[in-house]
Amino acid sequence: MAESSIADIISGAEMEMLEKVDKFKRELTSLRTGRANPQLLDSIQVEYYGSRVPLKQVASVSVPEPRTLEVRAWDAGALDAIEAELNKMDFGSSPSRNGGVIRINLPPMTEDQRKKMVKIVHNMGEDSRVQMRNIRREVLEKIKKAQKAGEVTEDDLERYEIEVQKHTDAYVKNVDDVVAAKEKELLTV
């Protein structure tokens, strides 16, 4: 295994770690905090002319007030389906329809709800850190195989191990920072 292919393996691992961090950030946006966030509705699929489509393909979602989401369908024929899907969600209050607009008033979160959400965030963060360590382990196994096959020297092996660990530490710290920011957001009343 040439030096360049090991650099490719390390670079590929770094890209994979970056993708995992981005995925983690996207998953966190769907968690409810004390404020309204249009991404709370990203996972909703609506029945529209015989097929299931994401809500954002048939309506716009806005935040007119800190604890209110407003859904405006682009086609009035989709309003009933949108309202039916929103009623299935647990927002703590029922969506209300006024003409072509569906409003969702989010009640303030209780202290217990906030603490539960913080636990969920910490668990999600730990899952992401485990994924980073698994990527590191896979890369190190590939490099050690190359070293056993005589394609990498002992010194190069050590240098690559240090480089991979630096990347892993950086991305784990990134996850920790995201967890800390989300925790602060959740606990801020």
N, C-alpha and C positions, 0 to 999 in steps of 0.2 A: 504494500500500500504506500503510495507516494505521499510526500509531505503535503502536496496540494489536495489530495483526497481526504486527508485527515482534517485539513483546514475546512474543506467542504462539509465534512461531518459536523464539525464544531459550529460552523456557520448555520447549517441546517437546524441544529439543536437550538441555537440562539433564536432563530426565526420561530421555531415551534414554541419556545418559551414565551416569546412576545405575543404570539397568537393566543396562548393560554391566558395571559394577563388581560388581553383585550376582551376575550370571551368572558372572563371573570367580571370585568367592568360592565359589560353589557348585561350580564345576569343580575348585577346589583341594581341596575336602573329599574328593573321590574319589581323591586321590593318597595313596599309602601313605607314612606317616612311620614313625618308630620305635615308635609306639604304635598299639594297636587303635582303630579308629574305626568305628562302625556305618555311617557313610556310604560306607565302602569297598564296601559291598554294594548301594548304591542303584541301580546300573546293571543289576543282575541281573534277568532276566526268567525266570519259571518256567512250565513247561507245567502247567496246572491245569484239569482238566475240559475239555480241548479248546481252550483259548485261552492265550495268553502273557500273564501278568500280572506286575507288579513283585513282587519278593520280599516287600516290606513289606506287601503285601495278603494274604499267606498265612502270614506268620510274623513273630515279633518278634525283633529282634536286640539283644543286650545285650553289655556288656563287663564280665565278672566279674573279670578281671585285666588289667593293663596291656597284655599282648600276646596276649590271647585274645578271640575273638569267639564268642558263643554264639547259635545260631539255634534257636528253638523254633517248630515249626509249630503252627498252630491246628487243623489237620486232619491226623491221622496219615496219611491217604491221600496227602498232598502230600510226605511226607518223602523218598520215593525220587526224585521229580522235583527237589526242592531239593538233595538230595545230589549228584545227577547234574550240575546246573548249577554247584554249588560246586567239584566236581572239575575242571571245565573251566577254572576260574580259576587263575592262577599266584600263589599266596600264599607259595611257598617251602616249604610243607609240605602234606600232604593233610588234608582235613577228616576228623574221626573222629566216628562216630555211636555214641551211648550211649543206647539207649532212644529217647525222643522228642526228644533234644537232639543237635544237630550242633555240635561244637566245632572252631574253627579256631585253631591255635596259630601265631602269626606269629613267624618267627625274627627275631633282631635284624638290622638292615640293616648291610651292610658299608660301609666308607668310600667305596668306588667307587659303590655303589648310592646312597648319600646325595648324592654329587657329581653323579651323573646326574640325580637328582630335582631338585636345585637348578637344573641347566641347563634342565630341562623347565619349572620354575616361572618362570625368567627369560624363556624363550621365550613362555610363556603371557602373562606380564606385558607383554612387548613387543607381542604381538598386541593386547592390550587397549588399550595406549597408541596404537597405530596406529588402532584403531577410534575412539578419542576424537578424534584429529586429523582423521579422515575426516568425523566429524560436524561438527567446527568448520569444515572446508573447505566442506561443503555449506551450512551456515548463512551463512557469509560470502558465498558465491556468490549466495544468494537476496537478501541485503541489498544487494550491489553491483548486482544487476539492478534492484532497487527504486530505487537511487540514480541509475542511468543513465536510468531512466524518469522521473526528476524527482520521485519520491515521497518521497525521503529526501535531506536536505541533506548537504553534505560534512562538516559538523561532527557531525551525527547519525551518519553512517556511521562516523566515527572513534570516537565514543563507543560505538557498538554493537560495533565490532571489539574494543575494549578489554574490554567486558563479556563478550563471548564468550570471549576469551582467558583472562580470570580464571576463568570456569567450567571451561574446559578444563584450566588449570593445577591447579585444585583437585581435579578428578577424576583427573588423571594422578598427582598426589601421593598420592591415596587408593590407587591401584593400586600405586605404589611402596611405600607403607607395608605393604600386604597382602603384597607380594612379600618385603619385608624380614622380616616376622613369620614367614612360612612358611619362609624360608631359615633363620632362627634355630631354628625348631622342627625342621627336618630335620637340622641340624648338631649339635643338642643330643643327646648320647648318654645 
